[in-house]
Amino acid sequence: MSAQENKVLARYYLERIFNHKSLAVIDEFYSPDVMDHSPLTGFALGLEGYRSQITLFLATFPDLVVEYQDFTCEADRVFSRYTLTATHQGEFAGIAATGKRVRVSGMDMLRFKEGKVVEHWSELDLFGLMQQLGASPA
């Protein structure tokens, strides 16, 4: 696939999972042995671990909305920059639901091979998120 085709696929995939809560898209677009480089720890490797991570995040922040500011592509990689807003409605990192609204920025990089995501990097402002949840000093 071309870099532009990967970009279109990445945008579709990310919108479907995070803004439409369609977890079935993970199986469709992710390789079974995907390598996930996430700042969140404690999850199994590969597709099952990634699916578990996303399932937990969406359960914790069920009204999550992701606004994408940028999508850029280079060869087999697609980069996205986004801002997410959500209400903390479940336990996250040992913090019980607070009911607080949060707004956090992040970036993802997806590497594609034959139309599937084979590697994923994610950077989320976890410090900012923890501050908004009241877990870190301002």
N, C-alpha and C positions, 0 to 999 in steps of 0.2 A: 504494500500500500504506500501511497505517497504521503509526504509529511502533512499536506493539506487534508487528505482523507483521514489520517490519524487525528488531526485537530478536530474535525467534525465529529468523529467517533467519540473522542474524549469528552467533548462538550455534551453530547447526547447522553453518554454514560453517567457523567457526574450529575447532570440535571435530573435524570431518572432516579438515581439512587437517593440523592439528598433532598431534592425538592418534591419528588413524587413518592418517596419512600418505597421504591420498587427494588427489593433485594434480589429478585430473580435476575436482574440485569448483571449482578456480580458473576453468576455462573455463565452467562452468555458472553461476557467480554473479558473475563479474567482467565488466564492460564491456570490449570490445576496446581502447578508448582510455582506460582507467582512468588517473587521475593519482595516482601513488604518491609520498608525502612520507616517505621512509624515511631513517633516519640512516645506512644503508649506502649507499656510493657505488660508481660504476663499472658500473652496470647500465643496459641500454637502457630507454627509456621505454615506458609502456603495459603491456599484458597480458604480452607476451613478457619484458620486464624483470622484472616482478613474479614470474612463474613461475620465471625463472632464479634470482632471489634466494632464493625459498623452497626450490627444489631444492638449491641450494648449502648453505643453512642446515641442511636435513634430512640432507644427506650428511655434514656436519661434526659434527652432533649427532644421530645416528640413533636414539638411545633417548630423544629429547626427550619430555617430558610437560609439558603446560601445565595449570595449575590456575587456573581463573577465579574471582576473588573477587567481581567486580561486573559487571553488565551494566545500563546505563542508556540510555534512548532519549529523544530530543527531536526531534520533527518527522522529518526525513529522515536524522538522524544517530544512530548507535549507538556508545556508549563502552564499552570493556571494560578491566578492570584484572586483571592476571594475574601469576603467578609461574611461571617455567619451571625445570625441573631437567633436566640432561642430562650426558652424558659427552663430553668433547672428543676426537673420534676422527678428525678431518680438519683440514686447514689452515684457519685463520680469521684474517683480517687479517694475513697473513704469518707467523702463528705455527703451526708444525708441531703435529700432534696431541700432546697431553700426557697423555691418559688421565685427566685430572682431572675430578671431578664439579663441576658449577657449579650455582648457584641464583641466578637473576636476576629482578628485577621489571620490569614494563613496562605500557604502556597503548596501546590502539589506538582510533582513531575511524574509523568507516566511514560514508560518505555514500551513500545509496541513491537510485536513480531507476528507477522501473518494475521493481523487484525485482532490480536489478543494482547491484553496488558500482561507483560511478563515481569515487570519491575515497577515498584511504586515507592516514591519518596513523599513524605508529608511533613510539613513544618507548620505547626499551629502555635499561636501565642498562648502557651499553657500558663505562663506566669500571669499574664493579663487575665486569663480565665479564672485562675485561682484567686486573684485579687478581687475580682467581681463577685466571687462566691463567698468572700470573706475569710479565705484560708491563708492569705499572705499579707504581710504589712504593705501599706500603700506606698 
